[in-house]
Amino acid sequence: MVLILNGVFDLKLKPSELARLIDHTLLKPDANYKLLEKYVEDTKKYGFKLLMIPLSLVEKTREIAGNTIEIGVVIGFPLGNTSTRSKVNEVLEAAELGVSEVDMVMNINAFKSGDYEFVERDIRAVVEAARNNGVKIVKVIIETGLLTDEEKIKATELIAKAGADYVKTCTGFLGGGATVHDVYLLKNASRGRVKVKASGGIRRGLDALALITAGADRIGTSSGDKIMEDYLKIVEYRG
């Protein structure tokens, strides 16, 4: 891993290892197929863990990339307040298209209302649909910018109980973003039961390293190429 000592990074992460921690992400509503082609090439070039896209772009991505990359899709995105049935149907379609991972948005309306049974049931339904249909990983986005620290801990508890694999910080659509504080908090709250994905506003190499140091097991970013360029320069500079 990467340690920070007196503000200096002690680099023990190979560039290829860093790339495998990154979900290269294209969720911009104005993204066209030409930009999608670039993101596919970035994913192959750097060896990112996967390309995270909307469900509607999966078939086009397969047309461009074939089976050369893994694909993840977002579910109930970006507000999380679609019905459980809608979320499950999205997962089923994703599974039919050979998607490897799904990132679902927690129902924040229900969570803020204290309806924790509904929230857990909503997550569990997505997890079961994924597990039963070959989707390997389910991450749950809690939108940390809308929650207190106590609520972030509670959300992590519900995600662990529902059987998901990751708690994820943000969609990146509602302001705010991933912070070292939130990643550290979620990592401790998880107690090893779920992993942590940091996402939202991560654009530079040192930002990614700081979040990994704080406990992030995965980084979600639309700037994966820039992060890798930064890191390669840092490694070269440090010798």
JOBEL-V587507 format. One record per residue. N is the residue number from 1. RES is the residue in one letter. SS is DSSP state (H for helix, E for strand, L for the rest). OMEGA is omega in degrees with one decimal (999 if undefined). D_LAST is the distance of its C-alpha to the last C-alpha in Angstrom with 1 decimal. Layout:
n	res	ss	omega	d_last
N	RES	SS	OMEGA	D_LAST
N	RES	SS	OMEGA	D_LAST
This chain:
n	res	ss	omega	d_last
1	M	L	-178.7	17.3
2	V	L	179.6	15.5
3	L	E	175.3	16.7
4	I	E	-179.9	17.2
5	L	E	-178.9	17.6
6	N	L	177.0	19.1
7	G	L	-179.0	18.0
8	V	E	178.7	14.2
9	F	E	171.3	12.8
10	D	E	-168.3	11.7
11	L	L	176.5	10.1
12	K	L	-178.2	11.9
13	L	L	176.7	13.2
14	K	L	177.4	12.4
15	P	H	179.7	13.2
16	S	H	178.0	16.4
17	E	H	176.1	17.4
18	L	H	-178.6	17.1
19	A	H	-178.6	19.2
20	R	L	175.2	21.8
21	L	L	-172.7	22.3
22	I	E	167.3	23.3
23	D	E	179.0	26.9
24	H	E	-162.1	26.7
25	T	E	176.8	30.0
26	L	E	-178.2	32.6
27	L	L	-179.4	35.7
28	K	L	-178.1	36.6
29	P	L	-179.7	40.3
30	D	L	179.2	40.1
31	A	L	177.7	37.5
32	N	L	-175.6	39.0
33	Y	H	177.9	38.4
34	K	H	177.4	36.2
35	L	H	176.5	33.7
36	L	H	178.1	34.1
37	E	H	178.0	33.2
38	K	H	-178.2	29.9
39	Y	H	174.7	29.1
40	V	H	179.8	30.1
41	E	H	176.0	27.7
42	D	H	-177.3	24.8
43	T	H	178.2	25.6
44	K	H	-176.6	25.6
45	K	H	-174.9	22.6
46	Y	H	-178.8	20.2
47	G	L	178.2	22.2
48	F	L	-179.4	23.4
49	K	L	178.9	25.8
50	L	E	171.9	28.7
51	L	E	-179.1	30.2
52	M	E	-173.1	32.4
53	I	E	170.7	35.5
54	P	L	-179.9	39.2
55	L	H	-176.8	41.6
56	S	H	-178.8	43.3
57	L	H	-175.6	40.3
58	V	H	-177.1	39.8
59	E	H	177.3	42.2
60	K	H	179.0	40.7
61	T	H	177.0	37.2
62	R	H	177.6	38.5
63	E	H	-179.0	40.1
64	I	H	-169.0	36.9
65	A	H	-172.6	34.5
66	G	L	178.4	36.9
67	N	L	-176.1	35.5
68	T	L	179.4	31.9
69	I	L	172.2	30.7
70	E	L	-177.8	31.9
71	I	E	170.3	33.9
72	G	E	177.7	34.6
73	V	E	176.5	37.4
74	V	E	-176.6	38.6
75	I	E	-179.6	42.0
76	G	L	-169.8	44.4
77	F	L	1.3	42.0
78	P	L	-171.3	41.5
79	L	L	176.6	44.3
80	G	L	-173.3	45.0
81	N	L	168.3	48.7
82	T	L	-177.6	49.8
83	S	L	176.2	52.1
84	T	H	179.2	51.0
85	R	H	178.7	52.8
86	S	H	179.5	50.8
87	K	H	179.8	47.5
88	V	H	179.3	48.6
89	N	H	175.2	49.8
90	E	H	178.6	46.4
91	V	H	-179.1	44.8
92	L	H	177.5	47.4
93	E	H	177.9	46.8
94	A	H	179.7	43.0
95	A	H	178.4	43.6
96	E	H	-178.4	45.9
97	L	L	175.7	43.2
98	G	L	179.1	40.7
99	V	L	-176.3	38.5
100	S	L	-173.9	36.1
101	E	E	174.1	35.7
102	V	E	175.8	37.7
103	D	E	-177.9	36.9
104	M	E	175.7	40.3
105	V	E	175.4	41.2
106	M	L	175.1	43.2
107	N	L	-173.5	46.7
108	I	H	176.0	46.0
109	N	H	-179.6	49.7
110	A	H	-179.3	50.9
111	F	H	-179.4	48.2
112	K	H	178.2	49.1
113	S	L	-178.9	52.7
114	G	L	180.0	52.1
115	D	L	-173.4	53.0
116	Y	H	177.5	50.5
117	E	H	177.9	52.5
118	F	H	-178.4	52.3
119	V	H	179.7	48.5
120	E	H	180.0	48.0
121	R	H	178.4	50.4
122	D	H	179.3	48.8
123	I	H	-177.0	45.4
124	R	H	179.4	47.0
125	A	H	177.9	48.8
126	V	H	179.8	45.6
127	V	H	-178.5	43.9
128	E	H	177.4	46.9
129	A	H	178.7	47.2
130	A	H	-177.2	43.5
131	R	H	-175.1	43.8
132	N	L	-175.6	47.1
133	N	L	169.6	45.9
134	G	L	174.3	42.5
135	V	L	-167.6	40.1
136	K	L	-169.2	37.4
137	I	E	173.1	36.0
138	V	E	175.2	37.8
139	K	E	-177.7	36.0
140	V	E	-178.7	38.2
141	I	E	-175.7	37.4
142	I	L	-179.3	39.0
143	E	L	-174.2	38.3
144	T	H	-179.1	37.1
145	G	H	-179.8	38.0
146	L	H	-172.3	41.6
147	L	L	169.5	41.6
148	T	L	177.5	41.9
149	D	H	179.2	39.7
150	E	H	178.5	42.7
151	E	H	177.4	43.1
152	K	H	178.5	39.5
153	I	H	179.3	40.1
154	K	H	179.0	43.4
155	A	H	178.0	42.0
156	T	H	176.8	39.4
157	E	H	-179.3	42.3
158	L	H	179.8	44.2
159	I	H	178.0	41.4
160	A	H	-179.3	40.9
161	K	H	-177.9	44.7
162	A	H	174.1	45.0
163	G	L	177.7	42.5
164	A	L	-174.2	39.7
165	D	L	-175.1	36.1
166	Y	E	160.4	34.2
167	V	E	-175.4	35.0
168	K	E	-170.4	33.5
169	T	L	-165.9	33.3
170	C	L	170.1	34.5
171	T	L	-173.6	35.8
172	G	L	-176.4	34.4
173	F	L	-173.4	37.9
174	L	L	179.7	39.5
175	G	L	-177.5	37.3
176	G	L	-179.4	34.8
177	G	L	-179.4	31.8
178	A	L	176.4	29.5
179	T	L	175.7	28.7
180	V	H	179.8	26.9
181	H	H	-177.0	30.3
182	D	H	179.7	31.9
183	V	H	179.2	29.3
184	Y	H	179.7	29.4
185	L	H	-179.2	33.2
186	L	H	179.5	33.6
187	K	H	179.4	31.3
188	N	H	179.6	33.5
189	A	H	-176.9	36.7
190	S	H	-179.1	35.9
191	R	L	174.9	35.9
192	G	L	-177.0	34.1
193	R	L	175.3	36.9
194	V	L	176.6	35.0
195	K	E	-176.3	31.5
196	V	E	172.2	30.2
197	K	E	176.8	29.2
198	A	E	-178.8	28.0
199	S	E	179.3	29.3
200	G	L	174.3	30.4
201	G	L	-179.7	28.6
202	I	L	-171.7	25.0
203	R	L	-175.8	23.4
204	R	L	-176.4	19.9
205	G	H	-178.3	16.7
206	L	H	176.2	16.8
207	D	H	179.3	20.4
208	A	H	-179.8	19.9
209	L	H	179.4	17.4
210	A	H	-179.4	20.0
211	L	H	175.6	22.8
212	I	H	177.7	21.2
213	T	H	-179.7	20.6
214	A	H	176.3	24.3
215	G	L	179.8	25.4
216	A	L	177.3	25.4
217	D	L	178.4	25.5
218	R	E	177.4	25.6
219	I	E	174.0	24.8
220	G	E	-174.6	27.4
221	T	E	172.1	26.6
222	S	L	-177.0	27.8
223	S	L	-179.2	24.4
224	G	H	179.8	22.3
225	D	H	179.4	21.1
226	K	H	178.0	19.9
227	I	H	179.5	18.2
228	M	H	176.6	16.3
229	E	H	176.8	15.4
230	D	H	-174.3	14.3
231	Y	H	178.3	12.1
232	L	H	176.0	10.5
233	K	H	179.4	9.8
234	I	H	-179.4	8.5
235	V	H	179.6	6.1
236	E	H	-179.8	5.1
237	Y	H	-178.7	5.4
238	R	H	179.1	3.8
239	G	L	999	0.0
